[in-house]
Each structure stands twice: as C-alpha cells, then as structure tokens.
Amino acid sequence: MKLSCLQENLGPALGVVGRAVATRTTLPITQNVKISTDQSRLRLAATNLEIAISTWIGAQIEEEGAITVPARLLTELVGSLPAERIDIETTTQPTALSVNCARFDAQINGTDAEEFPPIPEVESGLAGKIDPQVLNEAITHVAFAAATEDSRPVLTGVQVELTGDDFTFAGADGFRLAVYKGKLLEPISEDVTFIIPARSLQEVSRVLAGSSETVEFTVTPSKSQALFKLENIEIVTQLIQGTFPNYSQLIPESFDTRAIVNLGEFLGATRTASIFARDGAGIVRLHVTAGTDDAPGKLSIVSMAEEVGQNHGDIDAKVEGGEAKVEDGEAKIAFNSKYLADVLAVLQQDEVALETTTPSSPGVLRPVGSDSYVHVVMPMFVQW
C-alpha cells in the first residue's frame, strides 16, 4: 500500500473510528485500526466486536493494500504532526506502516489485515431515514437512563419502536425510565421493535455532533444488527436479544400535585443539594408547597448528612393540585440526587413540571410545552 493524504483529514478520521477501539480485551488485535484502500479512497475501520465504525477520507492512491496497526499509537502520532501532506507506505519485512510528514519519519509495527475481525456488512433489511439532530436529541434524552451493569442485559439497551413515521426510544435501569417520541423523515415500510445497546447509541451521538447529514439506518431481518450510515461514516452495532419490560405500565396516568418550576433554578438547587447528599446516601428531599393569596407556591430542595450538615434551597413554583391531597399543605418525595440531576441536565425547555402522588409513588418529570419526553424516577424511602 502506498498513498498520500492530508493530516487535517486523517487526524479527525482516526478520532472517529477510535471510539470503537477495544480498551480491555482478550483479543489484542481489536486494539488496532485497520487501514485499507477502497475505490480511490482511504478507509479506516475499528471494532470492539459489539460496535464497528468505518470512515473514508480522500487520498491519492499509488498502490492498493491494507494493514492493521495499534490505534492509539497511530492517533497520537498523526495528532502530533504538522498540518501537511502525509505519505503512507506499508512494508512486508517486517509488517509495518511507514509514515512520512514534512521532516518527520516514523515506522509503526503492524499486523496482516487478514487477521483483523471482519467488519459486519448490513446490506439488506428494514431501512429508514432520520434527521441527525432529532436522533441526537433522542439519544441524549434516553441513553443515560439505561443500566450500566449486565445483570439484566436488556436493560443495558434502549428499546426502539418504529411505526410509520413515528419512533419511540425507551431506556430504563430499574430505578428510572426515560421515553422520547419523535418523527422519522419518511414512513418506514413496516413496524419494527428492537433493542440497541445504549453504549452504541452514545457513540452514534458523538459521531453525529454538529452533523447536518441525513442519517440512514438499516435493521437486519433477524434483528441482530443495525447500521447507521452518513456520507463518509458507517456504524454497525450488534442488537440485544430479549424482551424489554412493558414500560408504559410504569408511567403514572394521573398525579395529585404538579409543580412547574424554572429548569435552570431547579438544576442549580439540585446540584447544590447534591454536595451534602453525597454523605447522606445520595438523598434529596423535595417539598412542594401550594401558594396562597399572600405568597406564591414553592419547591424546596433539601439534603442532609449527619456528619457534614444540611442544605435547604427554595425556588418559586406554580403548583396545581388540591391541598386536601397534600399532607400539611405540602407534597413530599425523595429522590437519588444523581438521578434527578441527570434528567434535569438533558432537558432544554425553560420550565419543567414535577408530578407527584405520594412519597412512595414514582415521580414524573416532563418538559413544559413539549409532549415528546417523559421521565419517571422511583422515590427513595426516608424518615420525614
């Protein structure tokens, strides 16, 4: 293989595929990146066996070929080079990659490309199109709520439901539930439901950041793999097999008290309370007080830890709900501070509604002015 390309193209491309490079693995070659020529372009590919990312950049190809080299080493090398032309050539004795840029020369020992795990190809299946910013918002609002440990594999994924031109993303970890609804750019040919690893979606989101290209996706007929395709980037991910919980049953159909507050104030007060909550089992207590003729309603955010101290913050709230249903004129509920801060951090509207029933019932958070998102958080049981 012999070719030339620009450092300002090769560096970002290595950053893209680097997200799929395995970090801890029993298969060392998955810590490499595969470099190959492909129809007058340079193709870079990496996989950790769960997700594979390929990207193409323009190059002047003199000789076709392929090689695989340590991804981290090559990425750091290219990132340190000046923004000029890079000449790349492979050698066979030993198997290595020669990199020449300006007055810099380097040689990286590599491995035969045939030893690299095959990059899955998704050529047929159910296909659709989605706006990149819509997909990015859906991932941002849902993926963080998926489980991070593998005791129940289906909960480490996000359930995707496609019906006509509607889509629904749902993520849950047993303590919280996030559901986001949106629109595809065009209707799909048939309804489908599948579970995609949350980690894979987060990598898709990183690749989409700032992109304006329409995202084309394909799901294999067996629902074993999904492909996300942009103009010069392809991401293939394995899908999770299993049955996702019936999450619609977890969303309360009614509430006794609804408090509408400023999102920025709520997030700020929650983060302040979290400082004390760290030493108090992560608990923040919320008190919703209905307004009177003399004073507006308020939401109090309280945290305490016996050895450290306590914190109390008040923010204005528009409170709905009869006081007859509220103990002592106020509604109470306690949450894990991290779960509360996580959802508030992804919301974008100016106001958020907190809906509660009893201290032992799930709390619901919804952005005001949008029906696309709902977030359910299980309460923590505390002594009031």
C-alpha positions in Angstrom: 0.0 0.0 0.0 1.3 3.4 -0.9 -0.7 6.6 -0.7 -0.8 10.3 0.4 -3.4 12.2 2.4 -3.8 15.3 4.4 -3.0 15.4 8.2 -6.2 17.5 8.8 -8.3 14.7 7.2 -6.5 11.7 8.7 -6.4 13.0 12.3 -10.2 13.6 12.7 -10.9 10.3 10.9 -8.8 8.4 13.4 -10.7 10.2 16.2 -14.0 8.9 14.8 -13.1 5.2 14.5 -11.1 5.4 17.7 -14.4 5.3 19.6 -14.9 1.7 18.6 -11.4 0.5 19.5 -11.4 -2.0 22.3 -9.8 -0.9 25.6 -9.7 -4.1 27.7 -10.0 -7.2 25.6 -8.8 -10.8 25.3 -8.3 -10.2 21.6 -5.4 -7.8 21.3 -5.9 -7.1 17.6 -9.2 -5.2 18.4 -7.0 -2.5 19.9 -5.8 -1.8 16.3 -7.2 0.2 13.5 -7.5 -1.3 10.0 -6.2 0.9 7.2 -7.1 -0.1 3.6 -7.6 1.4 0.2 -11.2 1.4 -1.1 -12.1 2.7 -4.5 -9.6 5.6 -4.6 -10.2 6.5 -1.0 -8.6 5.6 2.3 -10.8 3.5 4.6 -10.2 3.4 8.4 -12.1 0.8 10.5 -12.2 -0.3 14.1 -14.3 -2.7 16.1 -14.7 -4.0 19.7 -16.9 -6.8 18.4 -20.1 -5.0 19.7 -19.8 -1.9 17.5 -17.8 -1.3 14.4 -17.1 2.1 12.9 -15.7 2.8 9.4 -14.9 6.1 7.8 -13.5 7.2 4.4 -11.2 10.1 3.5 -9.8 11.3 0.2 -6.4 10.1 -0.7 -4.0 9.9 -3.6 -3.6 6.1 -4.0 -0.5 4.8 -5.8 -0.6 1.2 -4.6 -3.6 -0.8 -3.2 -3.2 -2.6 0.1 -4.2 -3.0 3.7 -2.7 -3.2 7.2 -3.7 -3.0 10.8 -1.7 -1.1 13.4 -2.2 0.0 17.1 -4.9 2.6 17.0 -3.8 4.7 20.0 -0.2 4.9 18.7 -1.2 6.0 15.2 -3.7 8.5 16.5 -1.2 10.2 18.8 1.4 10.2 16.1 -0.8 11.8 13.5 -2.2 14.3 16.0 1.4 15.5 16.7 2.3 16.0 13.1 2.1 19.4 11.3 -1.0 20.1 9.1 0.7 19.0 5.9 0.7 16.0 3.5 1.3 12.6 5.0 2.9 9.9 2.8 2.0 6.4 4.0 3.6 3.1 2.8 3.5 -0.5 4.1 6.4 -2.8 4.3 6.3 -6.6 4.5 9.6 -7.4 6.2 8.7 -6.6 8.9 4.9 -5.9 8.5 4.9 -2.2 9.3 3.5 1.2 8.3 5.8 3.9 7.3 4.6 7.5 8.0 6.3 10.5 6.5 5.2 14.1 7.0 7.3 17.2 6.4 10.6 16.4 8.2 9.2 13.6 10.4 9.5 9.9 9.7 8.1 7.1 11.7 7.5 3.4 11.4 4.8 1.5 13.3 4.9 -2.3 13.5 1.6 -3.8 12.4 -0.3 -7.0 11.7 -1.6 -8.5 8.5 -5.1 -7.1 7.7 -6.5 -10.6 7.2 -6.1 -11.2 10.9 -8.4 -8.3 11.8 -12.0 -9.3 12.7 -14.3 -8.9 9.7 -16.4 -5.6 9.8 -20.1 -6.6 9.5 -21.9 -5.5 6.4 -25.6 -4.8 6.6 -26.8 -4.8 3.0 -30.5 -5.6 3.4 -33.3 -5.1 5.9 -35.7 -2.5 7.1 -34.4 0.9 6.1 -35.3 4.4 7.2 -34.1 8.0 7.4 -33.9 10.4 10.4 -32.7 13.9 10.9 -29.3 13.9 12.7 -30.3 16.5 15.3 -33.6 14.6 16.1 -31.7 11.4 16.5 -29.1 13.1 18.7 -31.8 14.6 21.0 -33.5 11.2 21.3 -30.2 9.5 22.3 -29.3 12.3 24.7 -32.6 12.2 26.5 -32.8 8.4 26.9 -29.4 6.6 26.7 -28.2 7.8 30.2 -31.2 6.0 31.8 -30.1 2.6 30.6 -28.4 0.2 33.1 -24.6 0.1 33.1 -24.2 -3.4 34.6 -25.1 -6.6 32.9 -27.2 -8.5 35.4 -30.2 -7.8 33.1 -28.7 -7.4 29.6 -31.9 -6.0 28.0 -31.8 -3.0 30.4 -28.3 -2.1 29.1 -30.1 -1.2 25.8 -32.6 1.2 24.5 -35.8 -0.1 23.0 -36.6 1.4 19.7 -40.1 1.2 18.3 -40.8 2.3 14.7 -44.3 2.8 13.5 -45.0 4.6 10.2 -43.0 7.9 10.6 -43.1 7.8 14.4 -40.3 6.5 16.6 -40.1 5.9 20.4 -36.9 5.4 22.4 -37.2 3.9 25.9 -34.4 3.3 28.4 -34.7 2.0 32.0 -32.4 0.7 34.7 -35.0 -0.4 37.3 -34.9 2.9 39.2 -35.8 5.3 36.4 -37.4 5.4 33.0 -36.9 7.7 30.0 -39.2 7.8 27.0 -38.7 10.0 24.0 -41.0 10.2 20.9 -40.2 11.8 17.6 -40.6 11.7 13.8 -38.7 10.0 11.0 -38.1 11.9 7.8 -40.3 9.4 6.0 -42.5 6.4 6.9 -40.9 3.0 7.1 -42.3 0.0 5.1 -43.3 -2.0 8.2 -43.4 -1.6 12.0 -40.5 -2.9 14.0 -39.2 -3.0 17.5 -35.6 -3.8 18.6 -33.2 -3.2 21.4 -29.9 -1.4 20.7 -27.0 -1.2 23.3 -27.0 2.3 24.9 -23.2 2.4 24.6 -23.6 2.0 20.8 -26.2 4.8 20.7 -23.9 7.1 22.6 -21.1 6.5 20.1 -23.6 7.3 17.3 -24.4 10.5 19.1 -20.8 11.5 19.4 -20.3 11.0 15.6 -23.4 13.0 14.9 -22.3 16.0 16.9 -22.6 19.0 14.6 -23.5 16.9 11.6 -26.2 18.1 9.2 -26.2 14.9 7.0 -29.4 12.8 6.9 -28.8 9.5 8.8 -29.8 6.4 7.0 -30.4 3.3 9.2 -30.9 -0.3 8.4 -32.0 -3.1 10.7 -31.4 -6.7 9.6 -34.4 -9.0 9.1 -33.2 -11.1 12.1 -32.9 -8.0 14.3 -29.3 -9.0 15.1 -27.5 -5.9 13.7 -28.2 -2.3 12.9 -26.4 0.1 10.5 -26.2 3.9 10.8 -24.9 5.5 7.7 -23.7 9.0 6.9 -21.9 10.2 3.8 -18.5 9.1 4.9 -19.1 7.2 8.1 -20.8 3.8 8.8 -21.5 2.4 12.3 -22.7 -1.2 12.7 -23.8 -2.4 16.1 -25.0 -5.7 17.4 -28.5 -5.7 18.8 -29.6 -7.1 22.1 -31.9 -10.1 22.1 -34.6 -10.4 24.7 -37.9 -8.8 25.9 -37.9 -5.3 27.1 -40.2 -4.5 30.1 -43.6 -3.1 29.4 -42.6 0.4 30.3 -46.0 2.0 29.6 -47.3 0.4 32.8 -44.6 2.3 34.8 -45.8 5.8 33.8 -48.4 7.1 36.2 -51.7 8.0 34.5 -52.5 10.8 37.0 -51.0 12.9 39.7 -52.1 14.7 42.9 -49.7 17.6 42.8 -47.9 19.2 39.9 -45.2 21.9 40.3 -44.0 23.9 37.4 -40.5 25.4 38.0 -37.7 27.1 36.1 -35.4 24.4 34.8 -32.2 26.3 35.5 -33.1 27.1 39.1 -34.2 23.5 39.7 -30.9 22.1 38.3 -28.8 24.6 40.2 -30.6 23.9 43.5 -30.3 20.1 42.9 -26.6 20.4 42.2 -26.1 22.4 45.4 -28.1 19.8 47.4 -26.0 17.0 45.9 -22.9 18.3 47.7 -24.5 17.4 51.0 -26.4 14.4 49.6 -23.1 12.6 48.8 -22.6 11.9 52.5 -26.3 11.2 53.1 -26.9 8.2 50.8 -27.4 10.5 47.8 -30.9 11.5 49.0 -32.5 14.9 48.2 -35.9 15.6 49.7 -38.4 17.7 47.7 -41.2 19.6 49.3 -43.9 21.2 47.2 -45.9 23.9 48.9 -49.0 25.3 47.4 -49.3 29.1 47.0 -51.6 31.4 49.0 -53.1 34.8 48.4 -50.0 36.3 50.1 -47.2 34.1 48.7 -46.5 32.0 45.5 -46.0 28.3 45.6 -42.6 27.0 46.1 -40.4 23.9 45.7 -37.9 23.2 48.5 -34.9 21.1 47.8 -33.3 19.7 51.0 -30.4 17.4 51.7 -28.7 16.4 54.9 -25.9 14.3 56.2 -25.4 13.8 60.0 -21.6 14.2 59.9 -21.5 17.1 57.4 -24.5 19.3 57.8 -27.5 20.1 55.7 -28.7 22.3 52.9 -32.1 23.9 52.1 -33.0 25.8 48.9 -36.3 27.3 47.7 -37.4 28.1 44.2 -40.7 29.6 43.0 -43.3 27.1 41.7 -46.7 27.2 40.1 -48.5 24.4 42.0 -51.5 22.6 40.7 -53.5 20.0 42.8 -55.8 20.2 45.7 -54.3 20.8 49.1 -56.7 18.2 50.5 -54.4 15.6 48.9 -51.3 17.1 50.4 -50.1 16.4 53.9 -49.7 19.6 56.0 -50.3 21.7 52.8 -47.3 20.3 51.0 -46.3 17.3 48.9 -43.2 15.3 49.7 -41.0 13.0 47.8 -37.3 12.0 47.9 -35.0 11.1 45.0 -31.5 10.0 44.4 -29.7 13.2 43.7 -27.8 11.8 40.7 -30.9 10.6 39.0 -32.6 13.9 39.5 -29.6 15.9 38.2 -29.1 13.6 35.2 -32.6 14.2 33.8 -32.6 18.0 34.5 -29.3 18.3 32.7 -30.6 16.9 29.4 -33.8 19.0 29.3 -33.8 22.1 27.1 -37.1 23.8 27.8 -37.3 26.8 30.1 -39.7 25.1 32.5 -40.1 21.6 33.9 -43.1 20.0 35.6 -42.7 17.7 38.6 -45.7 15.4 39.1 -46.2 13.5 42.4 -48.8 11.4 44.1 -47.5 10.1 47.4 -44.0 9.9 48.9 -43.9 6.2 47.9 -45.1 6.6 44.4 -42.9 7.3 41.3 -42.3 10.9 40.5 -42.7 12.2 36.9 -40.7 15.0 35.2 -41.9 16.5 31.9 -40.6 19.5 29.9 -43.3 22.1 29.8 -44.5 22.8 26.3 -43.5 19.5 24.8 -45.2 16.1 24.7 -42.1 14.3 23.3 -40.5 13.3 26.6 -41.4 11.8 29.9 -39.1 10.7 32.7 -40.1 8.6 35.7 -38.0 8.3 38.8 -38.6 5.8 41.6 -38.7 7.5 45.1 -36.3 6.8 47.9 -37.9 5.9 51.3 -36.9 8.2 54.1 -38.0 9.3 57.5 -39.8 12.5 57.1 
